[in-house]
Amino acid sequence: ACRAGEQVFISYGTKPSAELLLGWGFVPADNPHSAVELEFTLDRATAADPDRISLCLLAAQAAPRSCELLRIPGATEPGPLAVRILLTEAQPLPAPLLSLSRLEKLRPAELVALRAYLGDVEINRRLVAGEPLIFEARGKDEDRSEQDSDELQQKRAFFAQMEARAVGDLVGIFKALLAGYPTTLEEDQRKLADGFGQGEPPIIMALTLRMVE
C-alpha cells in the first residue's frame, strides 16, 4: 500500500523507443530495449514448398522476441512468408535474420542436397543457432575417391558463395535503411549540442529517437 503523497512508479515494459513515443509521448535517453524493425518477405517460402516453410518457421520461432510472423503461406494465403525482425544493440544480427536470409538464397535442389548431406538434426540446429549452412568435412569423407573429393570441394565452394551472397544482401538492406534517414548520427548529435529544437519537445524527441535507432 502507498501512503498519502508517496510517489508511485509504473513500468512500461520492454518496449522500443518508437513505441513509447507513439503510445506515451516520450523517448528515454537510454533504453536497453530500443530496436529497429525490419520487415521483409521470403519469395521462395511459399505454399508450393512446404519443406522450406517448415525450416523457415523453425528459424523464426526459435527467437520469438526478435522475430514476428506477419504472414504464413497456406491454403488460404497464397503469398510468400513475411516476417518482422527486431534489430537491437544487444542483437544487431539476430539468429532468425541470418538463417532466413540463408534459406532464401537456396534453390529447391540446393536445399534438398544440403539437407541430405548435413541431415535434418544438424541443419535444424544450425538454423536455430543462426550458424552458416555450409558443407564441412566429415569422417567418412576422408576415405572418398579423388573424384568424390573434387565434388565435395565444389559443393563447399558453392555454399561458401551462397553464404557470401546472403551476407551481401543484408549489407545492402542495412545501407538502404541508413539511406532513409535524412541526417547522420553525428549531425543529429551536433544539432542537440547546439541547442536545436530548444523549447520544442517534439523535435528533441524525434532527434533522440533517430539517434537511438
LINLINPE-V448451 format. One record per residue. N is the residue number from 0. RES is the residue in three letters. PHI is phi in whole degrees, 0 to 359 (none if undefined). PSI is psi as a letter, one per 20 degrees, with the letter a starting at -180 (none if undefined). NEAR is the number of other ideal C-beta (glycine too) atoms within 12 Angstrom. Layout:
BEGIN
n=(N N)
res=(RES RES)
phi=(PHI PHI)
psi=(PSI PSI)
near=(NEAR NEAR)
END
This chain:
BEGIN
n=(0 1 2 3 4 5 6 7 8 9 10 11 12 13 14 15 16 17 18 19 20 21 22 23 24 25 26 27 28 29 30 31 32 33 34 35 36 37 38 39 40 41 42 43 44 45 46 47 48 49 50 51 52 53 54 55 56 57 58 59 60 61 62 63 64 65 66 67 68 69 70 71 72 73 74 75 76 77 78 79 80 81 82 83 84 85 86 87 88 89 90 91 92 93 94 95 96 97 98 99 100 101 102 103 104 105 106 107 108 109 110 111 112 113 114 115 116 117 118 119 120 121 122 123 124 125 126 127 128 129 130 131 132 133 134 135 136 137 138 139 140 141 142 143 144 145 146 147 148 149 150 151 152 153 154 155 156 157 158 159 160 161 162 163 164 165 166 167 168 169 170 171 172 173 174 175 176 177 178 179 180 181 182 183 184 185 186 187 188 189 190 191 192 193 194 195 196 197 198 199 200 201 202 203 204 205 206 207 208 209 210 211 212)
res=(ALA CYS ARG ALA GLY GLU GLN VAL PHE ILE SER TYR GLY THR LYS PRO SER ALA GLU LEU LEU LEU GLY TRP GLY PHE VAL PRO ALA ASP ASN PRO HIS SER ALA VAL GLU LEU GLU PHE THR LEU ASP ARG ALA THR ALA ALA ASP PRO ASP ARG ILE SER LEU CYS LEU LEU ALA ALA GLN ALA ALA PRO ARG SER CYS GLU LEU LEU ARG ILE PRO GLY ALA THR GLU PRO GLY PRO LEU ALA VAL ARG ILE LEU LEU THR GLU ALA GLN PRO LEU PRO ALA PRO LEU LEU SER LEU SER ARG LEU GLU LYS LEU ARG PRO ALA GLU LEU VAL ALA LEU ARG ALA TYR LEU GLY ASP VAL GLU ILE ASN ARG ARG LEU VAL ALA GLY GLU PRO LEU ILE PHE GLU ALA ARG GLY LYS ASP GLU ASP ARG SER GLU GLN ASP SER ASP GLU LEU GLN GLN LYS ARG ALA PHE PHE ALA GLN MET GLU ALA ARG ALA VAL GLY ASP LEU VAL GLY ILE PHE LYS ALA LEU LEU ALA GLY TYR PRO THR THR LEU GLU GLU ASP GLN ARG LYS LEU ALA ASP GLY PHE GLY GLN GLY GLU PRO PRO ILE ILE MET ALA LEU THR LEU ARG MET VAL GLU)
phi=(none 253 278 302 85 282 290 247 248 232 246 272 83 271 252 290 298 299 292 295 293 289 270 232 79 212 232 292 292 225 249 293 257 300 208 249 272 234 254 202 250 250 298 279 271 239 298 286 230 297 296 294 302 299 293 296 295 300 294 290 279 292 223 298 286 254 223 243 276 266 209 245 300 192 299 256 228 284 288 286 298 233 223 237 249 262 258 241 296 287 227 290 230 296 306 301 298 295 292 294 297 292 297 295 279 271 289 308 295 291 294 299 296 293 295 294 280 279 89 298 298 289 292 295 298 293 295 295 277 77 276 300 263 231 283 229 295 240 306 290 290 293 261 287 290 299 295 297 297 298 297 296 297 296 294 300 297 297 287 293 293 299 298 296 293 297 294 298 296 296 300 296 296 293 296 293 298 296 293 284 275 288 224 269 300 298 294 294 297 294 298 295 296 274 88 299 78 303 83 235 307 302 292 297 293 295 295 299 296 299 291 287 284)
psi=(q q q p i p p p q r p i a m q r h g h h g h h i k q o q h n o i j q q p p o p r q n h i n r h i m h g g g g g g h g g g i h m h h i p p o h p o q a h j n i r r p p r p p p o r h h m h m q g h g g g h g g h h i p r g h h g g h g h h g h q g g g h g g h g h i k q q n q p q p r g i h h j q r h g h g g g g h g g g g g h h h g g h g g g h g g g h g h h h g h i i p i r r g h g h g h g g h j j p j p j n g h g g h g g g g h h h none)
near=(5 8 7 7 6 8 8 10 7 7 9 19 12 18 22 30 35 26 23 26 27 15 14 16 16 22 31 23 17 12 27 16 25 31 31 31 23 31 21 30 22 39 20 27 40 25 21 18 25 18 23 36 29 24 38 41 30 30 41 39 26 27 28 18 21 34 37 24 28 21 26 27 29 18 9 9 17 13 18 27 40 25 36 27 39 32 27 26 19 16 23 21 27 34 30 39 40 35 43 47 40 40 44 34 33 35 19 19 12 26 31 18 22 36 26 15 26 26 14 19 12 21 35 25 20 31 38 24 21 30 21 28 39 28 30 21 17 15 8 11 19 11 12 16 11 10 10 16 17 14 18 26 18 16 26 24 16 25 31 21 20 29 28 19 21 30 21 17 23 30 16 16 25 22 13 14 21 17 12 14 21 12 19 14 17 13 17 25 17 15 23 23 14 12 13 19 19 13 9 12 15 15 19 23 25 28 33 30 29 31 28 28 29)
END
